[in-house]
Amino acid sequence: MEHVKLYHSQVIPYQNGEIILEGPVPPEQLRDYSMHPDLDAFRRPKEQFEALVEIAGLPEGRIVLARISTQIVGYVTFHYPDEMERWSEGNMEDLVELGAIEVADDYRGLGLGKKLIRLAFEDGQLENVITFTTEYYWHWDLEKSGLTVWQYRDMMEKLMKSVDMVWYATDDPEICSHPANCLMVRIGKNVPLSSVEQFDRVRFRQRFMY
């Protein structure tokens, strides 16, 4: 299938300069940038930067980022689910994961996460796929945010709802292991019913329980 990638950019005035939001950014352009040292939620900034470049080069992969000059201060990733996760079991070409969302500490509170996600969905470029994200409380930065688990969950749910992602039930053990964890899904307007049914089979292994 064709993964539609339509580049968009947006400029936000910030202090005496500007923050540029853009994406999907191709790997050759991404390599001209650098990572803010605070972007270390998932791995060390240098290693995460290499991961972003790799994702950007994948047919389905897309990196939407915020930068000041050439320094990345926030990003969102989209890619196929990891082969080790249950979400890859359906071998679906039209199932894409909204993976990492990260904004450097000094730039939180500006709504960058929401702006980046919205930019990724511009011009209907994800209408031919099912986009999903798995929210696990152990990935959340509760300490720096000062939020409780439930406040953070509410924040993440509102963030995903900004692009019409909604809560979906599943019997996935990791998601079911804590009530704050959740599966959020957006089914594109051009996704065939057969893909929706296949996704249903992936998210419920034990259908007789429901």
C-alpha positions in Angstrom: 0.0 0.0 0.0 1.0 3.6 -0.4 2.0 5.6 2.7 1.1 9.2 2.0 3.6 11.6 3.3 2.7 15.3 2.8 5.3 17.7 4.3 3.8 20.6 6.3 5.5 23.3 8.5 4.3 25.8 11.0 6.1 28.7 12.7 5.4 29.6 16.4 6.8 32.9 17.8 8.9 32.1 20.9 10.7 34.7 23.1 13.0 36.5 20.6 12.9 33.8 18.0 10.7 31.1 16.7 9.9 27.4 17.0 9.5 25.6 13.7 7.2 22.6 13.5 7.6 20.3 10.5 7.1 16.9 9.1 7.2 14.2 8.0 10.9 15.0 7.8 13.0 12.8 5.5 16.2 11.2 6.9 18.6 13.3 4.8 17.1 16.5 6.2 16.9 15.1 9.7 20.6 14.4 9.8 21.3 18.1 9.6 19.7 18.6 13.0 20.7 17.8 16.6 18.9 16.6 19.7 18.2 18.8 22.7 20.1 17.2 25.7 16.9 16.9 27.7 15.3 14.5 25.1 16.3 11.4 27.1 13.0 9.8 28.1 13.5 6.7 26.0 17.3 6.5 25.6 20.3 8.8 25.4 19.7 11.7 23.0 22.4 10.6 20.5 20.9 7.1 20.4 17.4 8.4 20.1 18.4 10.7 17.3 19.8 7.7 15.3 16.5 5.9 16.0 14.6 8.9 14.6 16.7 8.9 11.4 16.1 5.2 11.0 12.3 5.6 11.4 12.2 8.5 9.0 13.7 6.3 6.3 11.1 3.6 6.6 8.3 3.4 4.0 5.6 3.8 6.7 7.8 5.8 9.2 7.3 9.5 9.8 8.9 12.0 12.2 7.2 15.2 13.0 9.3 17.6 15.0 9.7 20.9 16.7 13.0 22.7 16.4 14.8 26.0 17.2 17.2 26.6 14.5 18.7 23.1 13.9 18.1 21.8 17.5 15.2 19.4 17.9 13.2 20.3 21.1 10.2 17.9 20.5 9.1 15.1 18.2 6.4 12.5 17.5 7.1 9.2 15.8 4.9 7.0 13.6 5.9 3.5 12.5 4.8 -0.1 12.3 4.4 -1.9 15.6 7.5 -3.7 16.9 7.7 -7.3 15.7 7.8 -8.5 19.4 4.5 -6.9 20.2 1.1 -8.4 19.7 0.0 -5.5 17.5 2.2 -6.8 14.7 0.5 -10.3 14.7 -2.0 -9.3 12.0 0.8 -8.4 9.5 -1.3 -5.4 8.6 0.2 -2.9 6.2 -2.4 -0.3 7.2 -1.9 -0.4 11.0 0.6 2.3 12.2 1.6 3.0 15.7 1.9 6.6 17.1 4.9 5.8 19.2 7.1 8.2 21.1 6.0 11.7 22.0 8.7 13.8 23.7 9.2 17.5 24.4 12.3 19.0 26.1 11.6 20.2 29.7 12.0 23.9 28.9 9.4 23.8 26.1 6.6 22.0 27.9 3.4 23.9 28.5 3.4 25.4 25.0 1.1 22.8 23.5 3.8 21.5 21.2 2.7 17.8 21.6 -0.8 18.6 20.4 0.5 20.8 17.5 2.9 18.1 16.4 0.2 15.4 16.3 -2.2 17.6 14.5 0.4 18.5 11.9 0.9 14.7 11.3 -2.7 14.3 10.3 -2.9 17.3 8.0 -4.6 16.9 4.6 -5.9 13.5 5.4 -2.5 11.8 4.9 -3.4 9.1 7.5 -6.9 8.4 6.4 -5.9 5.1 4.7 -4.5 3.6 8.0 -5.5 2.6 11.5 -3.4 4.7 13.9 -3.1 3.4 17.4 -1.1 4.3 20.5 -0.6 2.3 23.7 -0.4 4.4 26.9 1.5 2.9 29.8 1.8 4.8 33.1 5.4 3.6 33.6 6.4 5.7 30.5 5.0 8.9 31.9 7.1 11.6 33.5 5.2 12.0 36.7 8.1 13.4 38.6 8.8 16.4 36.4 5.2 17.0 35.5 4.0 17.0 39.1 0.9 15.2 38.0 -0.7 12.1 39.5 -1.2 9.0 37.4 -4.8 9.9 36.7 -4.1 13.5 35.9 -1.4 12.4 33.4 -3.7 9.8 31.9 -6.4 12.5 31.5 -3.8 14.8 29.8 -2.7 12.0 27.4 -6.3 11.1 26.6 -7.2 14.7 25.7 -4.0 14.9 23.6 -5.0 11.9 21.5 -8.7 13.0 21.3 -7.4 16.2 19.6 -6.9 14.1 16.4 -10.1 12.0 17.0 -8.3 9.0 18.6 -10.7 7.2 21.0 -10.4 4.6 23.8 -10.7 1.0 22.6 -11.0 -2.1 24.7 -8.4 -4.9 24.5 -7.4 -8.0 26.5 -3.7 -7.2 26.0 -2.0 -8.2 29.3 0.3 -5.1 29.5 -2.6 -2.7 29.1 -4.8 -4.7 31.4 -2.1 -4.7 34.1 -3.0 -1.3 35.4 -6.3 0.7 35.0 -4.5 3.9 33.9 -3.0 2.1 30.9 -5.1 2.4 27.7 -5.3 1.8 24.0 -6.3 4.8 21.8 -7.2 4.3 18.2 -8.2 6.3 15.1 -9.6 4.5 12.1 -9.0 6.4 8.9 -12.0 7.2 6.7 -10.5 5.1 3.8 -9.7 1.9 5.9 -11.6 -1.1 4.6 -13.8 -3.1 6.9 -11.6 -6.1 6.5 -8.8 -4.3 8.2 -11.0 -3.1 11.0 -12.1 -6.7 11.6 -8.4 -7.9 11.5 -7.5 -5.3 14.1 -10.4 -6.5 16.3 -8.9 -10.0 16.2 -5.5 -8.6 17.2 -6.8 -6.6 20.2 -8.9 -9.5 21.5 -7.2 -12.9 21.7 -9.8 -14.3 24.2 -13.0 -13.1 22.6 -15.0 -15.7 24.5 -14.3 -13.6 27.7 -16.2 -10.6 26.3 
